[in-house]
Amino acid sequence: MANMAPKKNEMPVQAPEVRNKNFSEVALGYTKEQAVDEAQRCLNCKNKPCVSGCPVSIDIPEFVEKVAQGDFEAAYEVIYRQSSLPAVCGRVCPQERQCESKCVRGIKGEPVAIGRLERFVADWHMANEHEKSKSANLQNGKKVAVIGSGPSGLTCAGDLAKMGYSVTIFEALHTAGGVLVYGIPEFRLPKDIVKREIENLKSLGVEIVTNAVIGKTLTVDELFEAGFEAVFIGSGAGLPRFMNIPGESLNGVYSANEFLTRTNLMKAYKEDSQTPIMHAKRVAVVGGGNVAMDAARCAKRLGAEDVYIVYRRSMDEMPARREEVEHAEEEGIIFKTLNNPVEILGNEQNFVNGIKCVRMELGEPDESGRRSPVEIKDSEYVLDVDAVIMSIGTSPNPLIRSTTEGLDTDRRGCIITKDESGLTSRAGVYAGGDAVTGAATVILAMGAGKSSAKAIDEYLKNK
Amino acid sequence: MFRIKEKYKLNPSVTKMVIEAPLVAKKAQAGQFIILRVDDEGERIPLTIADYDRNGGTVTIIFQVVGATTKKLNDLDAGDFICDFVGPLGKASEVSGFKKVAVIGGGVGCAIAYPTAKALKENGAEVHAVVGFRNRDLVILEEEFKSVSDKFVIVTDDGSYGEKGLVTDALRNLVESGEKYDEVIAIGPLIMMKFVALLTKELGIKTVVSMNPIMIDGTGMCGGCRLTVGGEMKFACVDGPDFDGHLVDFDEAMRRSSIYKETERHRYEEGCNLFKEDKNNG
């Protein structure tokens, strides 16, 4: 008999007034007892609606059932069949819009906490890792190159390695992980977890070459010349966008990419870090996505007293995960919704000392279906801040498209792919993740990496 | 890891290192840069490529000790290793199709001006080099410049070596004596490039400058290296580092380059007091 409690087991978290001063992980994870109790809420539906909501099609009822039985390693094996990065997904997937949104238990009450269970299983596996059941598969001798070690690249590489390919990942930065290490903060996704997942991939035989910028150090064509038979491009999001308003070059204006990279990848929050960062007292973060929430919460932890999210639409349109918004609110981030910056102001030394905003109201729905914000006349005011973080998206990086002949991109510069396979206009070249879609989520990128791995396998088998 | 093959002290605060980095060496061109991290805890700093040897698989960097990271780098010797060394980044300088070019180098910027002068010469241009330093003790790469230039002028602020004056004075003299240049290339401190660009605008000579702003990844991700060029936002790492000197907003670039000056100074002085004297000899 299933546990019919209408609510999910609560996730233990660090108290807001404690955690907004440290970079340790916010959510602490289920205990064994909580996990088993939560897993027992699953009705094990025959048609598995939750699976249809998962971009990588994890057999959710099967793994949840194993958890309910207390067989956590078996649960891990079920997840691992489909996902190379379970500890990451369990933490950063927007489950409420995916698997959990389809859960039958969600009709009357809360859905099963699938994400929290996934995280529990992955963490349990890491903590109790027995002998590797996944000994390296028989190598088929075919080489595949993967560009970028973010979520799409890691997934594609992992799946191909499991199929027996010799996979080499080329990473531009000095550390593997892409956005998982430079973008998503420690308190949401501990870097040790990412490191462990990457070590896992290496044990499958995946080779990772850091400090290799494809398009500069090597080109896609040179990868083929070097004997790679297929290439997957998962180079991720690119150049940060700015608003084109006056004052964006003032000292103290950061792109979210720069602010987060300094904080996370370069560990600027640590006393002994060599990388400097401004410890601003009052910070405005412009934008309403997950990246904006991450930037705001980092700024708070770096010692800012007042941190504002300035977003031109209302709370309802905000693209960030609900949990991230709630966590941010609990930590004291101030939401200035229906506000839009028009100018950033500076002092005589050209450091930011304010941001001029205008109030907005919602008008007719635009092409995205969201009601578009319209300025309210004469509603300008100045918010006193000493740093501004622009978190309004990115446009694709030009380095690969400009050095790869015959690789078609759209008007924005995103790589054009034929279909789900991720096949580009070049034979043997596949692409996925933000390089194709523009800024999106970790799990969508993973889904793309997975589809491409399958397509590359078919391509190379028939070649 | 990247091995330091050779190390030379060019003047009290400027060091030359030859680094074993075959992949970078294979692709490197004049005007491009690399990003390095000295050790696992280090920050990422960009340095322009001073020379390369494709066959030997080495890349030469020349740097001035100005902060904690360059000090740490300078503490290493031949045979030691650098943790990370990535490149070549940025676009290469345009070096072909010119008849006569004036290459202006200032201070440690000469390290970058030299490979450009050399590449121009190899591509058939007549090269006039004008190099400037604060004083005699800081002169670097004199012989190298002489070997690739048809005319060579050296100036010092205090007149302790070569002609007394600024590079702009020397350039004006050359033009007034009848020299006609297709292009001027100026590489050095921002303030020098600003005034060279002002002069050549007045003289009507196309001018290219090499920008070296603060950056982290160097591949077009962080946006820290943004500049205003002709009223538009540009990223030095992917759109540059070379830009039309008549369009760059130098004042803004100078302000942006000072963002971390205070932090840098504190950290640097904690690390070492030896080089204080030479800190601003660029």
Contacts between the chains, C-beta under 8 A, distances in Angstrom:
chain1	res1	chain2	res2	distance
A	172	B	86	7.1
A	172	B	217	7.1
A	172	B	219	5.1
A	173	B	217	6.3
A	174	B	37	5.7
A	174	B	44	7.4
A	174	B	83	7.2
A	174	B	84	4.2
A	174	B	86	7.4
A	182	B	217	7.9
A	182	B	221	7.7
A	210	B	84	7.2
A	211	B	84	5.3
A	211	B	85	6.6
A	211	B	86	4.0
A	212	B	23	7.3
A	212	B	86	7.5
A	213	B	86	6.2
A	213	B	87	7.5
A	213	B	89	6.8
A	213	B	219	5.5
A	216	B	27	7.0
A	216	B	87	6.8
A	216	B	88	6.1
A	216	B	89	5.8
A	216	B	219	7.6
A	217	B	23	5.3
A	217	B	24	6.7
A	217	B	27	6.5
A	217	B	86	7.0
A	217	B	87	6.9
A	217	B	88	7.5
A	218	B	23	7.0
A	237	B	221	7.7
A	238	B	220	5.6
A	238	B	221	6.7
A	239	B	220	5.0
A	239	B	221	7.5
A	239	B	223	6.6
A	239	B	235	6.3
A	239	B	238	7.3
A	240	B	221	7.6
A	240	B	222	7.2
A	240	B	223	3.9
A	242	B	223	7.5
A	242	B	226	7.7
A	242	B	233	6.2
A	244	B	233	7.7
A	248	B	233	7.4
A	249	B	226	6.7
A	249	B	228	6.0
A	249	B	233	7.7
A	249	B	249	8.0
A	249	B	252	5.3
A	249	B	256	6.4
A	251	B	255	6.4
A	251	B	256	6.3
A	251	B	258	7.4
A	251	B	259	4.6
A	252	B	259	7.7
A	254	B	224	7.7
A	255	B	222	6.5
A	255	B	223	3.8
A	255	B	224	7.5
A	257	B	221	5.5
A	257	B	222	5.0
A	257	B	223	6.0
A	258	B	216	6.4
A	258	B	222	4.0
A	258	B	223	5.6
A	258	B	224	4.6
A	261	B	216	5.4
A	261	B	217	6.7
A	261	B	221	7.2
A	261	B	222	5.3
A	262	B	216	6.8
A	265	B	216	8.0
A	266	B	43	6.3
A	266	B	44	7.2
A	266	B	216	7.0
A	272	B	41	7.0
A	273	B	41	7.5
A	273	B	43	7.8
A	274	B	41	6.3
A	274	B	42	5.3
A	274	B	43	4.1
A	274	B	68	6.1
A	274	B	69	6.2
A	274	B	267	7.7
A	275	B	43	4.3
A	275	B	44	7.7
A	275	B	216	7.8
A	276	B	43	7.9
A	276	B	260	4.2
A	276	B	263	4.3
A	276	B	264	6.8
A	276	B	267	7.9
A	278	B	259	7.4
A	349	B	255	7.8
A	350	B	255	4.3
A	397	B	219	6.9
A	397	B	220	5.0
A	397	B	221	7.2
A	397	B	238	7.7
A	398	B	220	6.7
A	398	B	238	6.0
A	399	B	219	6.4
A	399	B	220	6.6
A	399	B	238	6.7
